Amino acid sequence: MKRTIGKKSASAPRKTRGRARKMYSLRLYITGQTPRSAASIRNLREVCDEFLEGRFELQIIDLYERPELAKEAQVVAAPTLIKKLPLPLRRLVGDLSDKKEVLLGLDLKG
């Protein structure tokens, strides 16, 4: 299963506090329809809806269905979230229940 959630805005990025609002490219690697996978999707959706509304693209990749993508992305544990853009690339492992850690990992809070 590979799903894409979120849409890129067709308009120019808005300015927030003098900085351009960056688009986020996120990939969440899960292993089947387990409670931990469901929790990671739910927790990430909450963060994206609250802090990245309209400026993120999220791909959810089930490693049971696409195991070759684990090797390609160097994923050794699941769930794993990879923030591809904006740089730098970041990896977060776990169910993403620690909102503060997720915000720091996505560079949304200092």
trRosetta pair geometry for C-beta under 8 A, 3 or more apart (Angstrom, degrees):
i j d omega theta_ij theta_ji phi_ij phi_ji
1 60 7.1 -18 121 109 101 94
1 61 7.4 167 90 -147 63 32
1 62 4.1 52 45 7 93 126
1 65 5.2 107 -2 29 59 157
1 66 7.8 -122 42 -9 36 106
2 59 6.3 -5 -171 -173 88 103
2 60 7.1 170 -149 81 39 54
2 61 5.3 8 -109 -106 83 73
2 62 7.4 -124 -61 19 52 76
2 65 7.8 -140 -33 96 74 126
2 66 6.4 41 -55 -25 107 152
3 59 6.9 161 81 -153 44 52
3 60 4.6 -2 53 48 96 101
4 57 6.4 -18 -164 -173 102 92
4 58 6.9 143 -159 80 50 50
4 59 5.2 -22 -97 -96 71 74
5 45 7.5 -49 134 -104 154 98
5 57 7.9 145 75 -165 45 45
5 58 4.4 -25 64 70 92 107
5 59 7.8 173 19 -81 71 26
5 60 6.8 36 -4 -14 113 106
6 48 6.6 -88 -81 169 132 139
6 52 7.8 -10 -133 119 141 114
6 56 4.6 -61 -170 94 159 76
6 57 5.1 -161 89 -108 114 33
6 58 4.9 93 4 9 123 88
7 54 7.2 -27 74 -138 84 56
7 57 7.5 43 -118 -94 11 79
8 23 6.0 19 -128 -137 98 138
8 55 7.5 49 -133 -134 56 44
8 57 6.0 -18 -54 -57 91 111
9 13 7.4 122 70 -92 129 54
9 23 7.7 -147 27 -92 89 108
9 54 5.3 51 -64 164 112 98
9 55 6.1 -27 -7 -87 115 72
13 20 4.7 65 107 -176 133 96
13 21 4.8 -163 -175 61 100 76
13 22 7.0 18 -139 -83 151 26
13 23 7.1 -117 -89 -36 118 84
13 55 7.3 73 -124 -124 93 130
14 20 7.8 145 86 -152 30 55
14 21 5.0 20 62 9 74 128
15 18 6.5 5 177 -119 112 11
15 19 6.7 148 -156 71 72 25
15 20 6.1 -47 -101 -93 66 46
15 21 7.1 -153 -98 -17 14 84
16 19 6.0 -33 69 65 71 79
16 20 8.0 59 23 180 75 9
16 21 5.3 72 -3 -69 114 96
21 55 5.7 -103 144 -99 111 169
22 55 7.1 118 97 159 36 129
22 85 7.5 -143 165 150 111 88
22 86 4.4 -28 172 -38 148 133
23 55 5.2 -126 -108 -175 58 83
23 56 6.9 164 -167 -89 63 35
23 57 7.2 27 172 -5 106 95
23 85 6.6 14 97 116 81 121
23 86 7.5 117 67 -52 52 86
24 48 7.9 -142 77 -123 139 96
24 52 5.5 -50 23 -142 136 143
24 55 6.4 81 10 125 84 79
24 56 4.1 -16 65 -112 103 88
24 57 7.2 -171 94 28 59 60
24 83 6.6 -51 -162 -147 100 98
24 85 6.4 179 -143 94 34 72
24 86 6.9 -66 -98 -7 62 71
24 106 7.0 10 -132 -162 144 111
25 56 7.6 180 -74 -157 25 64
25 57 5.3 -5 -116 60 65 104
25 83 7.4 115 77 -167 58 53
25 84 4.3 -49 97 65 110 107
25 85 4.0 52 21 35 107 99
26 44 7.5 175 149 -175 149 130
26 48 7.5 -120 26 -89 156 126
26 56 6.2 5 5 -173 115 111
26 57 6.9 172 30 86 70 52
26 58 4.8 -15 75 -108 108 72
26 59 7.2 -179 96 26 57 65
26 81 6.4 -16 -168 -168 104 98
26 82 7.1 154 -157 81 54 51
26 83 5.7 -23 -103 -105 79 62
26 84 7.2 -165 -84 14 25 82
27 58 7.7 159 -90 -159 28 52
27 59 4.8 -15 -113 66 76 101
27 60 8.0 166 -161 -85 54 24
27 61 6.2 8 -174 -1 100 118
27 73 7.1 -125 106 -123 146 152
27 81 7.3 157 83 -155 48 49
27 82 4.7 -7 59 56 98 100
27 84 6.6 55 -4 -27 103 112
28 40 6.4 165 -169 135 127 114
28 41 6.7 140 122 -93 157 69
28 44 6.0 -133 -81 5 145 173
28 58 6.6 11 -3 -172 109 99
28 59 7.2 -179 27 89 67 51
28 60 5.0 -18 69 -111 103 69
28 61 7.0 167 83 24 49 71
28 79 6.2 -4 -176 -168 92 111
28 80 7.5 168 -153 86 48 43
28 81 5.1 -16 -103 -102 77 77
28 82 7.9 -169 -76 22 33 66
29 61 5.1 -26 -107 72 66 102
29 63 5.6 50 -177 -49 99 111
29 69 7.2 -168 -115 116 115 111
29 70 6.7 118 -165 -98 144 77
29 73 6.7 -175 -59 82 142 150
29 75 4.8 -35 82 -136 170 164
29 78 5.3 -102 119 -115 91 104
29 79 6.4 160 83 -152 58 57
29 80 4.6 -1 52 56 110 90
29 81 7.7 -161 20 -74 71 30
29 82 7.3 43 -12 -6 105 103
30 34 7.7 -165 176 36 103 93
30 37 3.8 88 -167 -136 125 108
30 40 6.4 179 -96 67 108 133
30 41 7.0 -18 -64 -50 149 101
30 60 6.4 0 6 -172 118 93
30 61 7.2 155 25 79 70 47
30 62 5.7 -35 77 -105 89 61
30 63 6.9 -166 83 3 34 88
30 78 5.7 129 -140 176 25 120
30 79 5.0 -8 -99 -102 71 95
31 34 6.4 12 87 4 81 127
31 37 6.3 -143 54 -69 52 123
31 62 7.1 106 -124 -160 21 69
31 63 5.3 -37 -93 52 72 106
31 64 5.8 96 -159 -37 64 96
31 78 4.4 125 -25 88 100 143
31 79 7.6 -134 5 -69 78 60
32 37 6.2 -167 82 -13 51 157
32 62 6.3 87 -70 -157 30 112
32 64 4.9 44 -60 -9 85 146
33 37 6.3 -120 -132 74 22 136
33 38 6.9 46 -169 -54 64 100
34 37 4.6 99 52 5 78 102
34 38 7.0 -143 93 -3 42 86
35 38 5.6 -55 -146 39 32 112
35 39 6.2 34 155 -22 66 106
36 39 5.7 -51 -145 35 30 112
36 40 6.5 31 155 -20 63 104
36 79 6.5 -164 141 -12 94 104
36 95 5.3 -109 -159 -87 76 112
37 40 5.9 -56 -150 34 30 109
37 41 6.5 28 153 -17 64 105
37 62 7.9 38 -152 -112 148 86
37 78 7.5 7 -90 146 93 108
37 79 6.0 142 -111 -66 58 114
38 41 5.8 -56 -150 36 32 110
38 42 6.2 30 154 -17 66 110
39 42 5.7 -56 -144 40 31 111
39 43 6.0 28 159 -18 67 110
39 95 4.4 2 104 -168 117 123
39 96 7.7 172 129 52 80 81
39 97 6.6 -16 160 -67 118 104
40 43 5.9 -54 -140 40 28 109
40 44 6.2 25 160 -15 63 110
40 79 3.8 -3 -79 49 175 173
40 81 7.5 -164 -178 -50 115 104
40 94 7.4 169 -99 120 111 44
40 95 4.6 -118 -69 -146 80 53
40 96 5.0 97 -140 16 71 108
41 44 6.1 -61 -147 40 25 107
41 45 6.2 28 156 -22 63 109
41 60 6.4 24 -109 -115 111 140
42 45 5.8 -56 -147 34 27 112
42 46 6.6 30 155 -22 62 104
43 46 5.8 -52 -153 30 31 113
43 47 6.8 27 152 -14 63 104
43 95 6.3 100 9 147 147 75
43 96 4.0 166 101 99 130 99
43 97 5.5 -106 -102 -85 153 48
43 99 7.5 -139 -167 -82 101 76
43 102 7.2 -171 147 -58 108 160
44 47 5.8 -56 -151 37 36 109
44 48 6.1 32 154 -16 70 109
44 58 7.1 141 137 -138 125 143
44 81 6.5 167 -100 -98 134 138
44 96 5.2 24 -58 113 81 168
44 102 7.3 -157 -103 -151 65 143
45 48 5.7 -57 -142 42 31 109
45 49 5.9 30 160 -20 67 110
45 58 8.0 -154 -90 70 68 175
46 49 6.0 -55 -142 38 25 109
46 50 6.3 14 161 -11 61 114
46 99 7.8 -68 103 -107 119 113
47 50 6.1 -67 -147 43 25 104
47 51 5.8 -26 176 25 66 116
47 52 7.4 37 131 6 72 106
47 96 7.4 -101 -5 166 136 122
47 99 6.5 176 -85 -140 106 85
47 102 5.3 -102 -87 126 161 136
47 103 6.8 -153 -144 -71 121 74
47 106 7.3 145 152 5 135 155
47 108 7.8 166 -179 29 107 163
48 51 6.9 -76 -123 56 18 78
48 52 4.7 -52 -150 54 62 115
48 53 7.7 123 150 -69 62 45
48 56 5.2 -109 -149 61 111 158
48 58 6.4 -47 -95 -49 165 137
49 52 7.7 -9 -30 55 12 73
49 53 6.2 43 -164 -84 41 86
50 53 7.4 -88 143 -41 2 98
51 103 7.0 154 -62 -116 171 96
51 106 7.7 118 104 99 141 143
51 108 5.1 37 168 -162 147 149
52 55 5.4 -118 -175 70 76 82
52 56 4.1 46 143 -32 133 125
52 106 8.0 -86 -54 165 129 146
52 108 7.7 -90 -56 -98 94 134
61 66 5.7 -74 -172 61 100 133
61 69 5.5 -97 171 111 144 156
62 65 4.5 52 90 20 108 108
62 66 6.5 106 76 19 61 89
63 66 6.3 -76 -121 71 34 68
63 67 5.6 69 176 -102 75 55
63 69 6.7 -129 -111 69 73 98
63 70 4.9 57 -138 -58 122 115
63 75 7.0 -131 -91 96 138 138
63 78 5.8 -138 11 -66 140 155
64 67 7.1 14 -131 -61 16 90
66 69 4.5 26 133 2 110 120
66 70 8.0 147 111 -20 72 77
67 70 5.7 -37 -167 14 54 115
67 71 7.6 46 146 -9 70 96
68 71 6.0 -53 -162 36 45 109
68 72 6.3 46 145 -20 72 110
69 72 5.2 -53 -141 41 39 117
69 73 5.9 20 163 -3 72 111
69 75 7.6 16 122 20 74 128
70 73 6.4 -68 -142 50 22 94
70 74 8.0 76 162 -102 53 1
70 75 4.4 -96 -146 65 71 102
70 76 7.7 116 177 -75 104 31
70 78 7.9 -71 -111 -54 116 117
71 74 7.3 22 -172 -78 30 41
73 80 7.9 161 124 98 126 134
73 82 6.3 -124 -170 -28 124 160
75 78 6.6 49 161 -71 122 87
75 80 4.8 -170 -139 47 107 151
75 82 7.8 -99 -80 -41 105 122
77 80 6.0 117 83 -58 68 109
77 93 5.1 47 85 -152 122 129
79 93 7.3 158 93 -155 54 51
79 94 6.7 -25 67 100 88 14
79 95 6.2 93 38 -96 125 44
79 96 7.1 -62 100 -15 134 99
80 91 6.1 -16 -172 -165 105 98
80 92 7.1 154 -159 80 54 46
80 93 5.1 -18 -104 -102 79 74
81 91 7.1 151 80 -156 54 46
81 92 4.4 -7 56 58 105 98
81 93 7.8 -157 23 -71 69 30
81 96 6.4 63 -23 -76 139 125
81 102 7.8 36 54 -132 160 95
81 105 7.5 91 87 128 121 140
82 89 6.8 -8 -173 -170 92 97
82 90 7.3 164 -154 84 47 48
82 91 5.5 -14 -101 -101 72 74
83 86 8.0 -15 158 49 109 44
83 89 6.5 169 85 -152 68 46
83 90 4.3 12 43 50 113 95
83 91 7.8 -144 19 -65 74 32
83 92 7.8 51 -17 -5 99 101
83 105 7.0 160 -11 143 133 86
83 106 5.7 161 -86 -116 150 68
83 107 7.9 173 135 9 163 97
84 89 6.0 -3 -125 -114 40 93
86 107 7.4 -79 69 63 102 143
90 105 5.2 160 152 -179 139 79
90 106 7.0 -156 67 -88 148 37
90 107 7.5 176 -26 -23 150 95
92 96 6.5 74 127 -94 130 89
92 101 7.2 135 -140 137 123 100
92 102 6.4 75 -160 -112 168 67
92 105 4.5 53 -70 177 122 165
94 97 7.3 -89 139 17 110 82
94 98 7.7 22 103 15 143 103
96 102 5.2 63 -159 -86 90 129
98 101 3.9 38 108 17 117 119
98 102 6.5 155 89 -18 64 84
99 102 5.6 -56 -147 37 34 112
99 103 6.3 34 155 -19 68 105
100 103 5.8 -54 -148 36 30 111
100 104 6.5 27 154 -15 63 106
100 109 7.3 -77 -149 71 64 148
101 104 5.8 -56 -148 39 31 109
101 105 6.1 32 154 -20 65 110
102 105 5.6 -56 -145 39 30 113
102 106 6.2 16 159 -7 65 110
103 106 6.1 -64 -144 46 27 101
103 108 4.4 -92 -159 70 77 106
103 109 4.1 29 142 11 122 114
104 107 7.5 28 -177 -79 33 32
104 108 7.7 -88 -59 46 20 70
104 109 5.9 -58 -72 69 60 90
